[in-house]
Amino acid sequence: MGVELTSDSGCECYVAHIPWLWLLNVAMDYGWKPAGTKDASYGYNPQAGWNGSYFSNCGQYITAADATAISAGLSLAILDQAQLSIMPPGLNERYIALLTKMKDFFLKGGFRID
């Protein structure tokens, strides 16, 4: 089980839940400040019961500005050679590949999480 991401440009990407949570945490570690998602039906509206979560797959929407900020955080993580040097051989290549793929996806505009 995971999340299906669909960008405003029509690109789609599937990410399993644990890597999705990890990606968001990496982006936060490198400066991303979550703006909160918009409920697919109501927009960002805590009174309607929506809390802006990124962690479910309910059709919520991440704005283009927030997606760009996530991408910026992931870009910084890719450049952090000190972090990469402590990873087991082979893992850092997969780490960089996933971060790069998702960094590029987030630059395609806002997206929906299903």
C-alpha positions as CSV (number, residue, x, y, z in Angstrom):
1,M,0.0,0.0,0.0
2,G,1.2,3.5,-0.7
3,V,0.3,6.8,-2.4
4,E,-0.4,7.5,-6.0
5,L,0.7,11.0,-6.9
6,T,-0.8,12.9,-9.9
7,S,0.7,16.2,-10.9
8,D,-1.0,19.1,-12.5
9,S,0.9,18.2,-15.6
10,G,-0.6,14.7,-15.6
11,C,2.5,12.9,-14.5
12,E,1.9,10.0,-12.1
13,C,4.1,8.4,-9.6
14,Y,3.5,5.6,-7.0
15,V,5.4,5.6,-3.7
16,A,5.0,3.1,-0.9
17,H,4.0,4.6,2.4
18,I,7.3,4.2,4.3
19,P,9.4,5.8,1.5
20,W,6.7,8.5,1.2
21,L,7.0,9.3,4.9
22,W,10.8,9.2,4.6
23,L,10.9,11.6,1.6
24,L,8.8,14.1,3.5
25,N,11.0,13.9,6.6
26,V,14.1,14.3,4.5
27,A,12.6,17.4,2.9
28,M,11.8,18.8,6.4
29,D,15.3,18.0,7.6
30,Y,16.6,20.1,4.7
31,G,14.4,23.1,5.3
32,W,10.9,22.4,3.9
33,K,8.1,23.9,6.0
34,P,4.9,22.1,5.2
35,A,2.1,24.4,4.1
36,G,-0.6,21.8,4.6
37,T,-2.6,20.1,2.0
38,K,-6.0,21.0,0.7
39,D,-8.9,18.6,1.0
40,A,-10.1,17.4,-2.4
41,S,-13.6,18.5,-1.6
42,Y,-13.3,21.5,0.8
43,G,-9.9,23.1,0.5
44,Y,-7.8,23.6,3.6
45,N,-10.5,23.9,6.2
46,P,-9.9,22.6,9.7
47,Q,-13.5,23.4,10.6
48,A,-14.7,20.9,8.0
49,G,-12.5,18.2,9.6
50,W,-9.5,18.4,7.3
51,N,-6.2,18.9,9.1
52,G,-3.9,19.4,6.0
53,S,-2.2,16.0,6.4
54,Y,0.3,14.7,3.8
55,F,0.1,11.2,5.3
56,S,-3.1,9.7,3.9
57,N,-4.2,9.1,0.4
58,C,-7.6,10.8,0.4
59,G,-7.2,12.9,-2.8
60,Q,-5.8,15.9,-1.0
61,Y,-3.9,18.5,-3.0
62,I,-0.4,19.9,-2.5
63,T,0.1,23.3,-4.1
64,A,2.8,24.0,-6.7
65,A,4.6,26.3,-4.3
66,D,4.6,23.6,-1.6
67,A,5.8,21.0,-4.1
68,T,8.6,23.3,-5.2
69,A,9.6,23.7,-1.6
70,I,9.7,19.9,-1.1
71,S,11.9,19.7,-4.2
72,A,14.3,22.3,-2.8
73,G,14.7,20.3,0.4
74,L,15.3,17.1,-1.5
75,S,17.9,18.9,-3.7
76,L,19.8,19.9,-0.7
77,A,19.7,16.4,0.6
78,I,21.2,15.1,-2.7
79,L,24.1,17.6,-2.3
80,D,24.8,16.5,1.3
81,Q,27.9,14.3,0.7
82,A,28.6,14.0,4.4
83,Q,25.2,12.2,4.8
84,L,25.8,10.0,1.8
85,S,29.2,8.9,3.0
86,I,27.7,7.1,6.1
87,M,25.4,4.9,4.1
88,P,26.2,1.3,3.2
89,P,27.7,0.7,-0.2
90,G,24.9,0.5,-2.9
91,L,22.4,2.2,-0.7
92,N,23.5,5.7,-1.4
93,E,23.0,5.2,-5.2
94,R,19.4,4.1,-4.5
95,Y,18.9,6.9,-2.1
96,I,20.1,9.5,-4.7
97,A,18.0,7.9,-7.4
98,L,14.8,8.1,-5.4
99,L,15.5,11.6,-4.2
100,T,16.3,12.7,-7.7
101,K,13.2,11.1,-9.2
102,M,10.9,12.7,-6.6
103,K,12.7,16.1,-6.7
104,D,12.0,16.2,-10.4
105,F,8.4,15.0,-10.0
106,F,7.7,17.8,-7.4
107,L,8.9,20.4,-9.9
108,K,6.0,19.4,-12.3
109,G,3.5,21.5,-10.3
110,G,0.9,20.9,-7.6
111,F,-0.2,17.3,-7.2
112,R,-2.9,15.1,-5.7
113,I,-2.3,12.3,-3.3
114,D,-4.6,9.3,-3.9
